[in-house]
């Protein structure tokens, strides 16, 4: 059990920020309502184009974070295997 705790302490904090960012951008792609972009009764008069642009931006950020995550995982720099 202590080895597992040591393993998670050695992980770079950017890894956790990246995972959190993936969750937030995933929500932004799937349902912008949860991020407060628009309301169900459309009281803010958001256009469908604005929602589409928000989803595209969220999608691009999601892709960038996935590629960065894969790069860091493949090079092993998040888990203390390289200095």
Chimera marker file (.cmm) of the C-alpha trace (Angstrom):
<marker_set name="trace">
<marker id="1" x="0.000" y="0.000" z="0.000" r="1" g="1" b="0" radius="0.5"/>
<marker id="2" x="2.822" y="2.414" z="0.819" r="1" g="1" b="0" radius="0.5"/>
<marker id="3" x="4.405" y="1.669" z="-2.575" r="1" g="1" b="0" radius="0.5"/>
<marker id="4" x="1.197" y="2.787" z="-4.264" r="1" g="1" b="0" radius="0.5"/>
<marker id="5" x="1.193" y="6.056" z="-2.301" r="1" g="1" b="0" radius="0.5"/>
<marker id="6" x="4.834" y="6.657" z="-3.246" r="1" g="1" b="0" radius="0.5"/>
<marker id="7" x="3.963" y="5.975" z="-6.896" r="1" g="1" b="0" radius="0.5"/>
<marker id="8" x="1.197" y="8.604" z="-6.927" r="1" g="1" b="0" radius="0.5"/>
<marker id="9" x="3.393" y="11.142" z="-5.107" r="1" g="1" b="0" radius="0.5"/>
<marker id="10" x="6.046" y="10.805" z="-7.824" r="1" g="1" b="0" radius="0.5"/>
<marker id="11" x="3.592" y="11.724" z="-10.584" r="1" g="1" b="0" radius="0.5"/>
<marker id="12" x="3.927" y="15.261" z="-11.930" r="1" g="1" b="0" radius="0.5"/>
<marker id="13" x="0.985" y="17.483" z="-10.846" r="1" g="1" b="0" radius="0.5"/>
<marker id="14" x="0.487" y="18.443" z="-14.507" r="1" g="1" b="0" radius="0.5"/>
<marker id="15" x="-0.829" y="14.919" z="-15.024" r="1" g="1" b="0" radius="0.5"/>
<marker id="16" x="-3.719" y="15.562" z="-12.663" r="1" g="1" b="0" radius="0.5"/>
<marker id="17" x="-4.378" y="18.977" z="-14.224" r="1" g="1" b="0" radius="0.5"/>
<marker id="18" x="-4.445" y="17.330" z="-17.649" r="1" g="1" b="0" radius="0.5"/>
<marker id="19" x="-6.948" y="14.698" z="-16.493" r="1" g="1" b="0" radius="0.5"/>
<marker id="20" x="-9.155" y="17.414" z="-14.970" r="1" g="1" b="0" radius="0.5"/>
<marker id="21" x="-8.926" y="19.402" z="-18.215" r="1" g="1" b="0" radius="0.5"/>
<marker id="22" x="-9.945" y="16.349" z="-20.220" r="1" g="1" b="0" radius="0.5"/>
<marker id="23" x="-13.005" y="15.921" z="-18.023" r="1" g="1" b="0" radius="0.5"/>
<marker id="24" x="-14.026" y="19.585" z="-18.341" r="1" g="1" b="0" radius="0.5"/>
<marker id="25" x="-13.511" y="19.743" z="-22.108" r="1" g="1" b="0" radius="0.5"/>
<marker id="26" x="-15.321" y="16.426" z="-22.498" r="1" g="1" b="0" radius="0.5"/>
<marker id="27" x="-18.293" y="17.928" z="-20.702" r="1" g="1" b="0" radius="0.5"/>
<marker id="28" x="-18.003" y="21.008" z="-22.926" r="1" g="1" b="0" radius="0.5"/>
<marker id="29" x="-18.182" y="18.852" z="-26.037" r="1" g="1" b="0" radius="0.5"/>
<marker id="30" x="-20.971" y="16.589" z="-24.859" r="1" g="1" b="0" radius="0.5"/>
<marker id="31" x="-23.211" y="19.015" z="-22.965" r="1" g="1" b="0" radius="0.5"/>
<marker id="32" x="-22.261" y="22.715" z="-22.761" r="1" g="1" b="0" radius="0.5"/>
<marker id="33" x="-25.325" y="23.213" z="-20.547" r="1" g="1" b="0" radius="0.5"/>
<marker id="34" x="-23.392" y="21.706" z="-17.631" r="1" g="1" b="0" radius="0.5"/>
<marker id="35" x="-20.715" y="24.397" z="-18.012" r="1" g="1" b="0" radius="0.5"/>
<marker id="36" x="-23.312" y="27.159" z="-17.999" r="1" g="1" b="0" radius="0.5"/>
<marker id="37" x="-22.975" y="28.101" z="-21.661" r="1" g="1" b="0" radius="0.5"/>
<marker id="38" x="-26.687" y="28.190" z="-22.347" r="1" g="1" b="0" radius="0.5"/>
<marker id="39" x="-29.914" y="27.644" z="-20.508" r="1" g="1" b="0" radius="0.5"/>
<marker id="40" x="-32.665" y="25.146" z="-21.371" r="1" g="1" b="0" radius="0.5"/>
<marker id="41" x="-35.248" y="27.903" z="-21.769" r="1" g="1" b="0" radius="0.5"/>
<marker id="42" x="-32.803" y="29.912" z="-23.938" r="1" g="1" b="0" radius="0.5"/>
<marker id="43" x="-33.202" y="32.999" z="-21.772" r="1" g="1" b="0" radius="0.5"/>
<marker id="44" x="-29.796" y="34.260" z="-22.904" r="1" g="1" b="0" radius="0.5"/>
<marker id="45" x="-30.693" y="33.883" z="-26.620" r="1" g="1" b="0" radius="0.5"/>
<marker id="46" x="-27.610" y="31.880" z="-27.566" r="1" g="1" b="0" radius="0.5"/>
<marker id="47" x="-27.363" y="30.918" z="-31.186" r="1" g="1" b="0" radius="0.5"/>
<marker id="48" x="-26.666" y="27.390" z="-32.321" r="1" g="1" b="0" radius="0.5"/>
<marker id="49" x="-23.553" y="28.752" z="-34.065" r="1" g="1" b="0" radius="0.5"/>
<marker id="50" x="-22.149" y="29.951" z="-30.730" r="1" g="1" b="0" radius="0.5"/>
<marker id="51" x="-22.743" y="26.525" z="-29.209" r="1" g="1" b="0" radius="0.5"/>
<marker id="52" x="-21.100" y="24.876" z="-32.237" r="1" g="1" b="0" radius="0.5"/>
<marker id="53" x="-18.056" y="27.154" z="-31.932" r="1" g="1" b="0" radius="0.5"/>
<marker id="54" x="-17.821" y="26.383" z="-28.205" r="1" g="1" b="0" radius="0.5"/>
<marker id="55" x="-17.951" y="22.649" z="-28.947" r="1" g="1" b="0" radius="0.5"/>
<marker id="56" x="-15.290" y="22.978" z="-31.653" r="1" g="1" b="0" radius="0.5"/>
<marker id="57" x="-12.969" y="24.894" z="-29.316" r="1" g="1" b="0" radius="0.5"/>
<marker id="58" x="-13.579" y="22.323" z="-26.569" r="1" g="1" b="0" radius="0.5"/>
<marker id="59" x="-12.854" y="19.555" z="-29.058" r="1" g="1" b="0" radius="0.5"/>
<marker id="60" x="-9.574" y="21.135" z="-30.135" r="1" g="1" b="0" radius="0.5"/>
<marker id="61" x="-8.480" y="21.601" z="-26.516" r="1" g="1" b="0" radius="0.5"/>
<marker id="62" x="-9.482" y="18.003" z="-25.789" r="1" g="1" b="0" radius="0.5"/>
<marker id="63" x="-7.395" y="16.729" z="-28.706" r="1" g="1" b="0" radius="0.5"/>
<marker id="64" x="-4.379" y="18.830" z="-27.702" r="1" g="1" b="0" radius="0.5"/>
<marker id="65" x="-4.558" y="17.543" z="-24.120" r="1" g="1" b="0" radius="0.5"/>
<marker id="66" x="-4.902" y="13.920" z="-25.262" r="1" g="1" b="0" radius="0.5"/>
<marker id="67" x="-1.865" y="14.253" z="-27.521" r="1" g="1" b="0" radius="0.5"/>
<marker id="68" x="0.130" y="15.938" z="-24.734" r="1" g="1" b="0" radius="0.5"/>
<marker id="69" x="-0.942" y="13.221" z="-22.292" r="1" g="1" b="0" radius="0.5"/>
<marker id="70" x="0.108" y="10.487" z="-24.711" r="1" g="1" b="0" radius="0.5"/>
<marker id="71" x="3.440" y="12.190" z="-25.390" r="1" g="1" b="0" radius="0.5"/>
<marker id="72" x="4.261" y="12.472" z="-21.699" r="1" g="1" b="0" radius="0.5"/>
<marker id="73" x="3.104" y="8.905" z="-21.014" r="1" g="1" b="0" radius="0.5"/>
<marker id="74" x="5.147" y="7.452" z="-23.891" r="1" g="1" b="0" radius="0.5"/>
<marker id="75" x="8.303" y="9.331" z="-22.904" r="1" g="1" b="0" radius="0.5"/>
<marker id="76" x="7.800" y="8.312" z="-19.267" r="1" g="1" b="0" radius="0.5"/>
<marker id="77" x="8.401" y="11.784" z="-17.878" r="1" g="1" b="0" radius="0.5"/>
<marker id="78" x="5.337" y="11.745" z="-15.624" r="1" g="1" b="0" radius="0.5"/>
<marker id="79" x="6.222" y="8.686" z="-13.646" r="1" g="1" b="0" radius="0.5"/>
<marker id="80" x="9.768" y="9.481" z="-12.613" r="1" g="1" b="0" radius="0.5"/>
<marker id="81" x="11.379" y="6.957" z="-14.967" r="1" g="1" b="0" radius="0.5"/>
<marker id="82" x="13.497" y="9.685" z="-16.555" r="1" g="1" b="0" radius="0.5"/>
<marker id="83" x="15.063" y="12.713" z="-14.950" r="1" g="1" b="0" radius="0.5"/>
<link id1="1" id2="2" r="1" g="1" b="0" radius="0.2"/>
<link id1="2" id2="3" r="1" g="1" b="0" radius="0.2"/>
<link id1="3" id2="4" r="1" g="1" b="0" radius="0.2"/>
<link id1="4" id2="5" r="1" g="1" b="0" radius="0.2"/>
<link id1="5" id2="6" r="1" g="1" b="0" radius="0.2"/>
<link id1="6" id2="7" r="1" g="1" b="0" radius="0.2"/>
<link id1="7" id2="8" r="1" g="1" b="0" radius="0.2"/>
<link id1="8" id2="9" r="1" g="1" b="0" radius="0.2"/>
<link id1="9" id2="10" r="1" g="1" b="0" radius="0.2"/>
<link id1="10" id2="11" r="1" g="1" b="0" radius="0.2"/>
<link id1="11" id2="12" r="1" g="1" b="0" radius="0.2"/>
<link id1="12" id2="13" r="1" g="1" b="0" radius="0.2"/>
<link id1="13" id2="14" r="1" g="1" b="0" radius="0.2"/>
<link id1="14" id2="15" r="1" g="1" b="0" radius="0.2"/>
<link id1="15" id2="16" r="1" g="1" b="0" radius="0.2"/>
<link id1="16" id2="17" r="1" g="1" b="0" radius="0.2"/>
<link id1="17" id2="18" r="1" g="1" b="0" radius="0.2"/>
<link id1="18" id2="19" r="1" g="1" b="0" radius="0.2"/>
<link id1="19" id2="20" r="1" g="1" b="0" radius="0.2"/>
<link id1="20" id2="21" r="1" g="1" b="0" radius="0.2"/>
<link id1="21" id2="22" r="1" g="1" b="0" radius="0.2"/>
<link id1="22" id2="23" r="1" g="1" b="0" radius="0.2"/>
<link id1="23" id2="24" r="1" g="1" b="0" radius="0.2"/>
<link id1="24" id2="25" r="1" g="1" b="0" radius="0.2"/>
<link id1="25" id2="26" r="1" g="1" b="0" radius="0.2"/>
<link id1="26" id2="27" r="1" g="1" b="0" radius="0.2"/>
<link id1="27" id2="28" r="1" g="1" b="0" radius="0.2"/>
<link id1="28" id2="29" r="1" g="1" b="0" radius="0.2"/>
<link id1="29" id2="30" r="1" g="1" b="0" radius="0.2"/>
<link id1="30" id2="31" r="1" g="1" b="0" radius="0.2"/>
<link id1="31" id2="32" r="1" g="1" b="0" radius="0.2"/>
<link id1="32" id2="33" r="1" g="1" b="0" radius="0.2"/>
<link id1="33" id2="34" r="1" g="1" b="0" radius="0.2"/>
<link id1="34" id2="35" r="1" g="1" b="0" radius="0.2"/>
<link id1="35" id2="36" r="1" g="1" b="0" radius="0.2"/>
<link id1="36" id2="37" r="1" g="1" b="0" radius="0.2"/>
<link id1="37" id2="38" r="1" g="1" b="0" radius="0.2"/>
<link id1="38" id2="39" r="1" g="1" b="0" radius="0.2"/>
<link id1="39" id2="40" r="1" g="1" b="0" radius="0.2"/>
<link id1="40" id2="41" r="1" g="1" b="0" radius="0.2"/>
<link id1="41" id2="42" r="1" g="1" b="0" radius="0.2"/>
<link id1="42" id2="43" r="1" g="1" b="0" radius="0.2"/>
<link id1="43" id2="44" r="1" g="1" b="0" radius="0.2"/>
<link id1="44" id2="45" r="1" g="1" b="0" radius="0.2"/>
<link id1="45" id2="46" r="1" g="1" b="0" radius="0.2"/>
<link id1="46" id2="47" r="1" g="1" b="0" radius="0.2"/>
<link id1="47" id2="48" r="1" g="1" b="0" radius="0.2"/>
<link id1="48" id2="49" r="1" g="1" b="0" radius="0.2"/>
<link id1="49" id2="50" r="1" g="1" b="0" radius="0.2"/>
<link id1="50" id2="51" r="1" g="1" b="0" radius="0.2"/>
<link id1="51" id2="52" r="1" g="1" b="0" radius="0.2"/>
<link id1="52" id2="53" r="1" g="1" b="0" radius="0.2"/>
<link id1="53" id2="54" r="1" g="1" b="0" radius="0.2"/>
<link id1="54" id2="55" r="1" g="1" b="0" radius="0.2"/>
<link id1="55" id2="56" r="1" g="1" b="0" radius="0.2"/>
<link id1="56" id2="57" r="1" g="1" b="0" radius="0.2"/>
<link id1="57" id2="58" r="1" g="1" b="0" radius="0.2"/>
<link id1="58" id2="59" r="1" g="1" b="0" radius="0.2"/>
<link id1="59" id2="60" r="1" g="1" b="0" radius="0.2"/>
<link id1="60" id2="61" r="1" g="1" b="0" radius="0.2"/>
<link id1="61" id2="62" r="1" g="1" b="0" radius="0.2"/>
<link id1="62" id2="63" r="1" g="1" b="0" radius="0.2"/>
<link id1="63" id2="64" r="1" g="1" b="0" radius="0.2"/>
<link id1="64" id2="65" r="1" g="1" b="0" radius="0.2"/>
<link id1="65" id2="66" r="1" g="1" b="0" radius="0.2"/>
<link id1="66" id2="67" r="1" g="1" b="0" radius="0.2"/>
<link id1="67" id2="68" r="1" g="1" b="0" radius="0.2"/>
<link id1="68" id2="69" r="1" g="1" b="0" radius="0.2"/>
<link id1="69" id2="70" r="1" g="1" b="0" radius="0.2"/>
<link id1="70" id2="71" r="1" g="1" b="0" radius="0.2"/>
<link id1="71" id2="72" r="1" g="1" b="0" radius="0.2"/>
<link id1="72" id2="73" r="1" g="1" b="0" radius="0.2"/>
<link id1="73" id2="74" r="1" g="1" b="0" radius="0.2"/>
<link id1="74" id2="75" r="1" g="1" b="0" radius="0.2"/>
<link id1="75" id2="76" r="1" g="1" b="0" radius="0.2"/>
<link id1="76" id2="77" r="1" g="1" b="0" radius="0.2"/>
<link id1="77" id2="78" r="1" g="1" b="0" radius="0.2"/>
<link id1="78" id2="79" r="1" g="1" b="0" radius="0.2"/>
<link id1="79" id2="80" r="1" g="1" b="0" radius="0.2"/>
<link id1="80" id2="81" r="1" g="1" b="0" radius="0.2"/>
<link id1="81" id2="82" r="1" g="1" b="0" radius="0.2"/>
<link id1="82" id2="83" r="1" g="1" b="0" radius="0.2"/>
</marker_set>
